[in-house]
Amino acid sequence: MPTETPIRIIHFAVQSGTAYVDLNIAENGWMGVSFTLAAVDPLIERDLLRFAKVHKVIFGRPPGTTSRGEQ
């Protein structure tokens, strides 16, 4: 899958059984990035749900967290 920039996780946290994942391309994407996210997000979610402590996956940051991970 060709991309303009490498896909990287810029923020990851698990809180109360919910995994929060923020990808660099969600913030600084390119034209058509939504197609890449549509292909990648389900794969990330499937892999994270294999962990016993993860019951839900949200793409983005936890509530109360800024875009730089500061609280």
A tleap script that builds the chain and sets N, CA, C and O, in Angstrom:
source leaprc.protein.ff14SB
mol = sequence {
  NMET PRO THR GLU THR PRO ILE ARG ILE ILE
  HIE PHE ALA VAL GLN SER GLY THR ALA TYR
  VAL ASP LEU ASN ILE ALA GLU ASN GLY TRP
  MET GLY VAL SER PHE THR LEU ALA ALA VAL
  ASP PRO LEU ILE GLU ARG ASP LEU LEU ARG
  PHE ALA LYS VAL HIE LYS VAL ILE PHE GLY
  ARG PRO PRO GLY THR THR SER ARG GLY GLU
  CGLN
}
set mol.1.N position { 0.850 -1.164 0.000 }
set mol.1.CA position { 0.000 0.000 0.000 }
set mol.1.C position { 0.904 1.239 0.000 }
set mol.1.O position { 1.554 1.510 1.009 }
set mol.2.N position { 0.964 1.992 -1.095 }
set mol.2.CA position { 1.842 3.156 -1.160 }
set mol.2.C position { 1.315 4.311 -0.317 }
set mol.2.O position { 0.115 4.584 -0.306 }
set mol.3.N position { 2.209 4.977 0.380 }
set mol.3.CA position { 1.823 6.138 1.188 }
set mol.3.C position { 2.834 7.246 0.970 }
set mol.3.O position { 3.959 7.006 0.533 }
set mol.4.N position { 2.417 8.457 1.280 }
set mol.4.CA position { 3.307 9.602 1.174 }
set mol.4.C position { 4.312 9.632 2.330 }
set mol.4.O position { 5.468 10.011 2.141 }
set mol.5.N position { 3.872 9.237 3.512 }
set mol.5.CA position { 4.734 9.221 4.692 }
set mol.5.C position { 4.565 7.872 5.387 }
set mol.5.O position { 3.514 7.244 5.269 }
set mol.6.N position { 5.576 7.429 6.097 }
set mol.6.CA position { 5.428 6.175 6.843 }
set mol.6.C position { 4.351 6.319 7.925 }
set mol.6.O position { 4.211 7.378 8.537 }
set mol.7.N position { 3.613 5.264 8.146 }
set mol.7.CA position { 2.575 5.282 9.174 }
set mol.7.C position { 3.224 4.967 10.514 }
set mol.7.O position { 3.913 3.958 10.664 }
set mol.8.N position { 2.993 5.853 11.493 }
set mol.8.CA position { 3.571 5.680 12.833 }
set mol.8.C position { 2.510 5.953 13.891 }
set mol.8.O position { 1.624 6.789 13.713 }
set mol.9.N position { 2.625 5.231 14.985 }
set mol.9.CA position { 1.776 5.515 16.139 }
set mol.9.C position { 2.428 6.657 16.898 }
set mol.9.O position { 3.583 6.549 17.311 }
set mol.10.N position { 1.694 7.758 17.087 }
set mol.10.CA position { 2.266 8.895 17.801 }
set mol.10.C position { 1.757 8.979 19.237 }
set mol.10.O position { 2.300 9.717 20.059 }
set mol.11.N position { 0.711 8.213 19.525 }
set mol.11.CA position { 0.212 8.162 20.905 }
set mol.11.C position { -0.511 6.832 21.093 }
set mol.11.O position { -1.308 6.418 20.251 }
set mol.12.N position { -0.219 6.169 22.214 }
set mol.12.CA position { -0.889 4.917 22.534 }
set mol.12.C position { -1.086 4.849 24.034 }
set mol.12.O position { -0.161 5.110 24.803 }
set mol.13.N position { -2.306 4.492 24.453 }
set mol.13.CA position { -2.602 4.346 25.876 }
set mol.13.C position { -3.736 3.348 26.038 }
set mol.13.O position { -4.597 3.218 25.169 }
set mol.14.N position { -3.722 2.645 27.167 }
set mol.14.CA position { -4.837 1.767 27.527 }
set mol.14.C position { -5.355 2.250 28.869 }
set mol.14.O position { -4.615 2.311 29.851 }
set mol.15.N position { -6.629 2.591 28.899 }
set mol.15.CA position { -7.266 3.077 30.114 }
set mol.15.C position { -8.614 2.391 30.279 }
set mol.15.O position { -9.469 2.479 29.398 }
set mol.16.N position { -8.804 1.722 31.382 }
set mol.16.CA position { -10.077 1.061 31.708 }
set mol.16.C position { -10.557 0.144 30.584 }
set mol.16.O position { -11.742 0.132 30.250 }
set mol.17.N position { -9.645 -0.614 30.010 }
set mol.17.CA position { -10.008 -1.571 28.974 }
set mol.17.C position { -10.144 -0.993 27.581 }
set mol.17.O position { -10.457 -1.719 26.637 }
set mol.18.N position { -9.914 0.300 27.438 }
set mol.18.CA position { -10.007 0.948 26.134 }
set mol.18.C position { -8.610 1.331 25.659 }
set mol.18.O position { -7.868 2.010 26.369 }
set mol.19.N position { -8.258 0.891 24.452 }
set mol.19.CA position { -6.980 1.263 23.844 }
set mol.19.C position { -7.211 2.494 22.976 }
set mol.19.O position { -8.117 2.517 22.143 }
set mol.20.N position { -6.392 3.505 23.178 }
set mol.20.CA position { -6.439 4.732 22.382 }
set mol.20.C position { -5.217 4.750 21.486 }
set mol.20.O position { -4.087 4.649 21.964 }
set mol.21.N position { -5.442 4.878 20.188 }
set mol.21.CA position { -4.359 4.843 19.207 }
set mol.21.C position { -4.473 6.085 18.337 }
set mol.21.O position { -5.528 6.351 17.762 }
set mol.22.N position { -3.392 6.842 18.241 }
set mol.22.CA position { -3.360 8.022 17.385 }
set mol.22.C position { -2.238 7.830 16.369 }
set mol.22.O position { -1.081 7.629 16.739 }
set mol.23.N position { -2.586 7.892 15.105 }
set mol.23.CA position { -1.620 7.707 14.028 }
set mol.23.C position { -1.224 9.051 13.428 }
set mol.23.O position { -2.035 9.974 13.358 }
set mol.24.N position { 0.028 9.152 13.000 }
set mol.24.CA position { 0.512 10.403 12.420 }
set mol.24.C position { -0.270 10.792 11.174 }
set mol.24.O position { -0.474 11.980 10.925 }
set mol.25.N position { -0.703 9.833 10.399 }
set mol.25.CA position { -1.403 10.169 9.157 }
set mol.25.C position { -2.815 10.694 9.404 }
set mol.25.O position { -3.406 11.308 8.516 }
set mol.26.N position { -3.359 10.463 10.588 }
set mol.26.CA position { -4.684 10.998 10.911 }
set mol.26.C position { -4.621 12.509 11.110 }
set mol.26.O position { -5.614 13.204 10.896 }
set mol.27.N position { -3.462 13.020 11.516 }
set mol.27.CA position { -3.300 14.455 11.741 }
set mol.27.C position { -2.678 15.164 10.550 }
set mol.27.O position { -3.082 16.274 10.204 }
set mol.28.N position { -1.696 14.528 9.920 }
set mol.28.CA position { -0.958 15.162 8.825 }
set mol.28.C position { -0.976 14.250 7.603 }
set mol.28.O position { 0.067 13.775 7.153 }
set mol.29.N position { -2.143 14.019 7.085 }
set mol.29.CA position { -2.281 13.097 5.969 }
set mol.29.C position { -2.116 13.778 4.620 }
set mol.29.O position { -1.685 14.928 4.536 }
set mol.30.N position { -2.457 13.070 3.595 }
set mol.30.CA position { -2.369 13.549 2.236 }
set mol.30.C position { -3.722 13.279 1.569 }
set mol.30.O position { -4.592 12.636 2.157 }
set mol.31.N position { -3.888 13.760 0.372 }
set mol.31.CA position { -5.127 13.517 -0.343 }
set mol.31.C position { -5.304 12.005 -0.512 }
set mol.31.O position { -4.425 11.331 -1.050 }
set mol.32.N position { -6.423 11.485 -0.060 }
set mol.32.CA position { -6.681 10.060 -0.163 }
set mol.32.C position { -6.273 9.262 1.059 }
set mol.32.O position { -6.364 8.035 1.050 }
set mol.33.N position { -5.823 9.934 2.116 }
set mol.33.CA position { -5.384 9.228 3.320 }
set mol.33.C position { -6.528 8.432 3.951 }
set mol.33.O position { -6.287 7.440 4.639 }
set mol.34.N position { -7.748 8.855 3.724 }
set mol.34.CA position { -8.888 8.139 4.309 }
set mol.34.C position { -8.958 6.698 3.809 }
set mol.34.O position { -9.420 5.817 4.535 }
set mol.35.N position { -8.508 6.448 2.589 }
set mol.35.CA position { -8.491 5.080 2.063 }
set mol.35.C position { -7.457 4.237 2.808 }
set mol.35.O position { -7.694 3.062 3.091 }
set mol.36.N position { -6.325 4.833 3.118 }
set mol.36.CA position { -5.297 4.117 3.875 }
set mol.36.C position { -5.788 3.830 5.288 }
set mol.36.O position { -5.608 2.722 5.794 }
set mol.37.N position { -6.407 4.822 5.930 }
set mol.37.CA position { -6.946 4.617 7.278 }
set mol.37.C position { -8.023 3.532 7.277 }
set mol.37.O position { -8.101 2.733 8.210 }
set mol.38.N position { -8.842 3.504 6.245 }
set mol.38.CA position { -9.895 2.490 6.161 }
set mol.38.C position { -9.310 1.086 6.046 }
set mol.38.O position { -9.932 0.114 6.473 }
set mol.39.N position { -8.118 0.981 5.472 }
set mol.39.CA position { -7.468 -0.327 5.342 }
set mol.39.C position { -6.686 -0.708 6.593 }
set mol.39.O position { -6.639 -1.882 6.959 }
set mol.40.N position { -6.075 0.270 7.251 }
set mol.40.CA position { -5.177 0.011 8.376 }
set mol.40.C position { -5.912 -0.101 9.715 }
set mol.40.O position { -5.580 -0.965 10.526 }
set mol.41.N position { -6.897 0.753 9.956 }
set mol.41.CA position { -7.586 0.775 11.251 }
set mol.41.C position { -8.159 -0.585 11.666 }
set mol.41.O position { -7.969 -0.983 12.815 }
set mol.42.N position { -8.848 -1.311 10.787 }
set mol.42.CA position { -9.385 -2.613 11.209 }
set mol.42.C position { -8.295 -3.623 11.588 }
set mol.42.O position { -8.504 -4.465 12.461 }
set mol.43.N position { -7.149 -3.539 10.940 }
set mol.43.CA position { -6.050 -4.450 11.268 }
set mol.43.C position { -5.485 -4.149 12.654 }
set mol.43.O position { -5.205 -5.062 13.431 }
set mol.44.N position { -5.322 -2.869 12.956 }
set mol.44.CA position { -4.821 -2.464 14.270 }
set mol.44.C position { -5.828 -2.866 15.352 }
set mol.44.O position { -5.451 -3.402 16.394 }
set mol.45.N position { -7.111 -2.603 15.092 }
set mol.45.CA position { -8.143 -2.941 16.065 }
set mol.45.C position { -8.180 -4.445 16.330 }
set mol.45.O position { -8.247 -4.869 17.483 }
set mol.46.N position { -8.137 -5.240 15.289 }
set mol.46.CA position { -8.165 -6.697 15.444 }
set mol.46.C position { -6.992 -7.181 16.291 }
set mol.46.O position { -7.163 -8.024 17.171 }
set mol.47.N position { -5.810 -6.649 16.025 }
set mol.47.CA position { -4.630 -7.079 16.787 }
set mol.47.C position { -4.707 -6.661 18.252 }
set mol.47.O position { -4.341 -7.437 19.134 }
set mol.48.N position { -5.177 -5.449 18.521 }
set mol.48.CA position { -5.259 -4.982 19.909 }
set mol.48.C position { -6.321 -5.732 20.708 }
set mol.48.O position { -6.151 -5.948 21.908 }
set mol.49.N position { -7.399 -6.124 20.067 }
set mol.49.CA position { -8.463 -6.840 20.781 }
set mol.49.C position { -8.049 -8.251 21.175 }
set mol.49.O position { -8.769 -8.919 21.916 }
set mol.50.N position { -6.929 -8.703 20.703 }
set mol.50.CA position { -6.402 -10.012 21.114 }
set mol.50.C position { -5.845 -9.987 22.539 }
set mol.50.O position { -5.705 -11.033 23.172 }
set mol.51.N position { -5.529 -8.789 23.039 }
set mol.51.CA position { -5.015 -8.665 24.398 }
set mol.51.C position { -6.181 -8.709 25.384 }
set mol.51.O position { -7.203 -8.053 25.179 }
set mol.52.N position { -6.020 -9.480 26.443 }
set mol.52.CA position { -7.100 -9.681 27.415 }
set mol.52.C position { -7.543 -8.373 28.081 }
set mol.52.O position { -8.713 -8.235 28.440 }
set mol.53.N position { -6.638 -7.426 28.249 }
set mol.53.CA position { -6.975 -6.177 28.937 }
set mol.53.C position { -7.606 -5.132 28.016 }
set mol.53.O position { -8.000 -4.063 28.482 }
set mol.54.N position { -7.707 -5.424 26.726 }
set mol.54.CA position { -8.285 -4.472 25.772 }
set mol.54.C position { -9.647 -4.996 25.320 }
set mol.54.O position { -9.757 -6.094 24.775 }
set mol.55.N position { -10.688 -4.183 25.560 }
set mol.55.CA position { -12.044 -4.566 25.189 }
set mol.55.C position { -12.629 -3.662 24.114 }
set mol.55.O position { -13.651 -3.972 23.501 }
set mol.56.N position { -11.954 -2.531 23.899 }
set mol.56.CA position { -12.454 -1.542 22.949 }
set mol.56.C position { -11.269 -0.763 22.403 }
set mol.56.O position { -10.296 -0.539 23.123 }
set mol.57.N position { -11.335 -0.348 21.145 }
set mol.57.CA position { -10.263 0.441 20.523 }
set mol.57.C position { -10.861 1.730 19.981 }
set mol.57.O position { -11.851 1.712 19.250 }
set mol.58.N position { -10.247 2.847 20.349 }
set mol.58.CA position { -10.660 4.155 19.848 }
set mol.58.C position { -9.459 4.780 19.156 }
set mol.58.O position { -8.362 4.826 19.713 }
set mol.59.N position { -9.676 5.260 17.937 }
set mol.59.CA position { -8.606 5.934 17.207 }
set mol.59.C position { -8.672 7.415 17.537 }
set mol.59.O position { -9.597 8.126 17.143 }
set mol.60.N position { -7.679 7.847 18.260 }
set mol.60.CA position { -7.596 9.205 18.762 }
set mol.60.C position { -6.965 9.163 20.139 }
set mol.60.O position { -6.480 8.121 20.582 }
set mol.61.N position { -6.975 10.290 20.802 }
set mol.61.CA position { -6.361 10.376 22.131 }
set mol.61.C position { -7.417 10.273 23.220 }
set mol.61.O position { -8.591 10.564 22.988 }
set mol.62.N position { -6.994 9.857 24.409 }
set mol.62.CA position { -7.945 9.787 25.524 }
set mol.62.C position { -8.508 11.172 25.858 }
set mol.62.O position { -7.859 12.186 25.602 }
set mol.63.N position { -9.695 11.212 26.420 }
set mol.63.CA position { -10.257 12.499 26.833 }
set mol.63.C position { -9.315 13.229 27.779 }
set mol.63.O position { -8.703 12.617 28.655 }
set mol.64.N position { -9.205 14.519 27.600 }
set mol.64.CA position { -8.336 15.318 28.458 }
set mol.64.C position { -6.885 15.357 28.017 }
set mol.64.O position { -6.049 15.937 28.710 }
set mol.65.N position { -6.570 14.756 26.887 }
set mol.65.CA position { -5.204 14.730 26.383 }
set mol.65.C position { -5.126 15.636 25.157 }
set mol.65.O position { -5.980 15.565 24.274 }
set mol.66.N position { -4.110 16.481 25.104 }
set mol.66.CA position { -3.935 17.360 23.968 }
set mol.66.C position { -3.281 16.638 22.816 }
set mol.66.O position { -2.901 15.474 22.941 }
set mol.67.N position { -3.150 17.308 21.713 }
set mol.67.CA position { -2.554 16.681 20.525 }
set mol.67.C position { -1.091 16.316 20.723 }
set mol.67.O position { -0.556 15.503 19.968 }
set mol.68.N position { -0.433 16.897 21.721 }
set mol.68.CA position { 0.965 16.555 21.994 }
set mol.68.C position { 1.117 15.571 23.146 }
set mol.68.O position { 2.235 15.298 23.582 }
set mol.69.N position { 0.020 15.042 23.637 }
set mol.69.CA position { 0.083 14.059 24.699 }
set mol.69.C position { 0.175 14.672 26.092 }
set mol.69.O position { 0.374 13.956 27.073 }
set mol.70.N position { 0.030 15.999 26.185 }
set mol.70.CA position { 0.096 16.668 27.479 }
set mol.70.C position { -1.276 16.615 28.129 }
set mol.70.O position { -2.298 16.605 27.443 }
set mol.71.N position { -1.293 16.582 29.452 }
set mol.71.CA position { -2.576 16.588 30.155 }
set mol.71.C position { -2.763 17.866 30.912 }
set mol.71.O position { -3.789 18.051 31.566 }
savepdb mol mol.pdb
quit
